[in-house]
Amino acid sequence: MATPTNLPAAFSTAQVLTAAQQNALRGAFRVLQVIYGTTTTETTNSTSTFADTTLTASITPQSVDSKVLVMVSQNGLFKQATNSQNRIKVRVMRGATNIGENGNLYLYTDTATGNGGSYSISILDSPATTSATTYKTQFQNPANVAAVLTQENSARSTIVLMEISA
């Protein structure tokens, strides 16, 4: 949790703020930068090993105390019609670190018919760095049979990174 600022609970008319109060007010929880990434490139995975999608974005935080709000909309999730047991699991990575994932998104329909869906997540991350940091999504088929896809039929997936000052 962020440290609260030292501001009065209320300001009165004609009150003069100290320099410290002005700086605290100016810098508290403001959006420092916004990065947007998108892809429509279809990716396929038939295994239970996580594979990269083509959804990725990089941000260079201005402070080690900054937070990064990561918002992902992974669309065009689809199972091939060749197996009724297909499921898909999507996760969000900061570099090699898993920072959030869904359980299994069941694309099961009691038949071998294809079935689709989407996955969205918002994560308030604390990367604790001022180095360029890459966020991406990965996916797998936990059932380890046939293929699951992302961005099927060129569906658009997006990732938004917002640096929030501490």
LUMDRENKE-967121 format. One record per residue (C-alpha): residue number from 1; residue in three letters; x, y negated, z. Coordinates in steps of 0.02 Angstrom, whole numbers, plus 32768, in hexadecimal, padded with zeros to 4 digits. Layout:
BEGIN
REC    n  res    xx    yy    zz
REC  NUM  ALA     X     Y     Z
...
% end
This chain:
BEGIN
REC    n  res    xx    yy    zz
REC    1  MET  8000  8000  8000
REC    2  ALA  803E  7F52  7FD7
REC    3  THR  8073  7EDC  8060
REC    4  PRO  7FEF  7E56  807E
REC    5  THR  801D  7DA2  8062
REC    6  ASN  8029  7D23  80F1
REC    7  LEU  7F9B  7CB5  80BA
REC    8  PRO  7F15  7C69  8128
REC    9  ALA  7E6E  7CC3  812A
REC   10  ALA  7E21  7C25  80E0
REC   11  PHE  7E5E  7B7E  809E
REC   12  SER  7E0C  7AD9  80CB
REC   13  THR  7DF3  7A41  805F
REC   14  ALA  7E8E  79D4  804B
REC   15  GLN  7EFB  7A55  80A1
REC   16  VAL  7FAF  7A52  8065
REC   17  LEU  7FFC  7AFC  8049
REC   18  THR  80AD  7B1E  807F
REC   19  ALA  812B  7B55  7FFC
REC   20  ALA  8129  7C05  8044
REC   21  GLN  806B  7C0D  8037
REC   22  GLN  806F  7BCF  7F84
REC   23  ASN  80F2  7C50  7F54
REC   24  ALA  8091  7CDB  7FA9
REC   25  LEU  7FF1  7CA7  7F52
REC   26  ARG  8047  7C96  7EA9
REC   27  GLY  809B  7D40  7EAD
REC   28  ALA  801B  7DAC  7F04
REC   29  PHE  7FDC  7E3E  7E9D
REC   30  ARG  7FE7  7DED  7DF5
REC   31  VAL  7FF8  7E47  7D50
REC   32  LEU  80A9  7E2C  7D11
REC   33  GLN  809E  7E89  7C6C
REC   34  VAL  802D  7EFB  7C08
REC   35  ILE  806A  7F83  7B91
REC   36  TYR  7FF4  7FDF  7B1B
REC   37  GLY  8012  8081  7ABF
REC   38  THR  7FA4  80E3  7A49
REC   39  THR  7FA9  817D  79DA
REC   40  THR  7F39  81DA  7961
REC   41  THR  7FB8  8263  793B
REC   42  GLU  7F6E  830F  7958
REC   43  THR  7FD6  8384  79C6
REC   44  THR  7FBA  843D  79E3
REC   45  ASN  7FF0  84B4  7A6E
REC   46  SER  7FC7  856E  7A7E
REC   47  THR  8029  8590  7B1D
REC   48  SER  8024  8571  7BD8
REC   49  THR  80C6  850C  7BC8
REC   50  PHE  80A8  8450  7BCF
REC   51  ALA  80CB  83F9  7B29
REC   52  ASP  80D5  833F  7B04
REC   53  THR  8047  82E9  7AAD
REC   54  THR  8078  8252  7A45
REC   55  LEU  802C  81DA  7AC5
REC   56  THR  80B9  8177  7B17
REC   57  ALA  80E7  80C8  7B51
REC   58  SER  817D  807A  7BAA
REC   59  ILE  8187  7FEA  7C26
REC   60  THR  8218  7F94  7C7D
REC   61  PRO  81DC  7F58  7D28
REC   62  GLN  821C  7EAE  7D62
REC   63  SER  822C  7EE7  7E18
REC   64  VAL  824A  7F8B  7E74
REC   65  ASP  81B3  7F5C  7EE0
REC   66  SER  813B  7F4F  7E4D
REC   67  LYS  80B1  7FCC  7E30
REC   68  VAL  8080  800C  7D85
REC   69  LEU  7FC9  802A  7D62
REC   70  VAL  7FC1  80B6  7CE2
REC   71  MET  7F1C  80CC  7C84
REC   72  VAL  7F0D  815E  7C0B
REC   73  SER  7E81  818F  7B96
REC   74  GLN  7EB0  8233  7B42
REC   75  ASN  7E31  8257  7ABA
REC   76  GLY  7E0F  82DC  7A38
REC   77  LEU  7E30  836D  7AB0
REC   78  PHE  7DF8  8407  7A52
REC   79  LYS  7E05  84C3  7A56
REC   80  GLN  7E15  8529  79B9
REC   81  ALA  7D80  8596  7994
REC   82  THR  7DE7  8636  7999
REC   83  ASN  7DD9  8654  7A55
REC   84  SER  7D50  8631  7AD4
REC   85  GLN  7DC7  8629  7B69
REC   86  ASN  7E27  858D  7B38
REC   87  ARG  7E3E  8506  7BBC
REC   88  ILE  7EAB  846C  7BBB
REC   89  LYS  7F0E  8418  7C44
REC   90  VAL  7F52  8367  7C2A
REC   91  ARG  7FD1  8310  7C97
REC   92  VAL  8021  8264  7C9F
REC   93  MET  80DE  825C  7CAF
REC   94  ARG  8155  81D2  7CE6
REC   95  GLY  81F5  8211  7C97
REC   96  ALA  8200  82C5  7CD6
REC   97  THR  818D  82A7  7D6C
REC   98  ASN  80D7  82DF  7D69
REC   99  ILE  8072  824F  7DB4
REC  100  GLY  7FC3  8291  7D93
REC  101  GLU  7F62  8319  7D3B
REC  102  ASN  7EB5  835E  7D27
REC  103  GLY  7E82  840B  7D5B
REC  104  ASN  7E52  847A  7CCC
REC  105  LEU  7DDF  8426  7C4F
REC  106  TYR  7D78  84BA  7C18
REC  107  LEU  7D51  84BA  7B60
REC  108  TYR  7CFA  8562  7B76
REC  109  THR  7C52  8577  7B20
REC  110  ASP  7C2E  8633  7B3A
REC  111  THR  7C5B  864A  7A83
REC  112  ALA  7CF0  862E  7A13
REC  113  THR  7CA2  858C  79D5
REC  114  GLY  7D13  84F4  79DB
REC  115  ASN  7CF0  8475  7A64
REC  116  GLY  7D3B  83CB  7A8D
REC  117  GLY  7D4B  8349  7B15
REC  118  SER  7DB3  82BA  7B5A
REC  119  TYR  7E17  8291  7BF7
REC  120  SER  7E31  81E9  7C4D
REC  121  ILE  7E96  81BE  7CE8
REC  122  SER  7ED5  8123  7D41
REC  123  ILE  7F6F  812F  7DB2
REC  124  LEU  7FC2  80A8  7E1B
REC  125  ASP  8078  80DE  7E11
REC  126  SER  810F  80A2  7E73
REC  127  PRO  81A5  80C0  7E00
REC  128  ALA  821E  8060  7E74
REC  129  THR  8290  802D  7DE5
REC  130  THR  82B9  7F9D  7D70
REC  131  SER  82F2  8014  7CE7
REC  132  ALA  828C  803B  7C4D
REC  133  THR  820D  80BE  7C80
REC  134  THR  81AE  812D  7C06
REC  135  TYR  8100  8170  7C28
REC  136  LYS  80B5  81F9  7BBB
REC  137  THR  8034  8283  7BBC
REC  138  GLN  804E  833D  7BAD
REC  139  PHE  7FD3  83CC  7B98
REC  140  GLN  7FC8  8489  7BA1
REC  141  ASN  7F4F  8518  7B88
REC  142  PRO  7F4A  856E  7C34
REC  143  ALA  7EF2  8604  7BE4
REC  144  ASN  7F8C  8619  7B74
REC  145  VAL  7F20  864E  7ADF
REC  146  ALA  7F00  85FD  7A37
REC  147  ALA  7F16  8541  7A24
REC  148  VAL  7EDB  84A3  7A79
REC  149  LEU  7EF1  83F9  7A28
REC  150  THR  7EFC  8342  7A53
REC  151  GLN  7EC6  82B6  79DD
REC  152  GLU  7E65  8337  7977
REC  153  ASN  7E27  82E9  78D3
REC  154  SER  7E92  824E  78F6
REC  155  ALA  7E35  821E  7995
REC  156  ARG  7E8A  8186  79E5
REC  157  SER  7EDC  819B  7A90
REC  158  THR  7F1D  8107  7AF4
REC  159  ILE  7F91  80DF  7B85
REC  160  VAL  7F98  8037  7BDD
REC  161  LEU  8024  800A  7C57
REC  162  MET  800D  7F71  7CC6
REC  163  GLU  8098  7F36  7D39
REC  164  ILE  804C  7EF1  7DD9
REC  165  SER  80B9  7E86  7E4D
REC  166  ALA  80C9  7EC0  7F01
% end
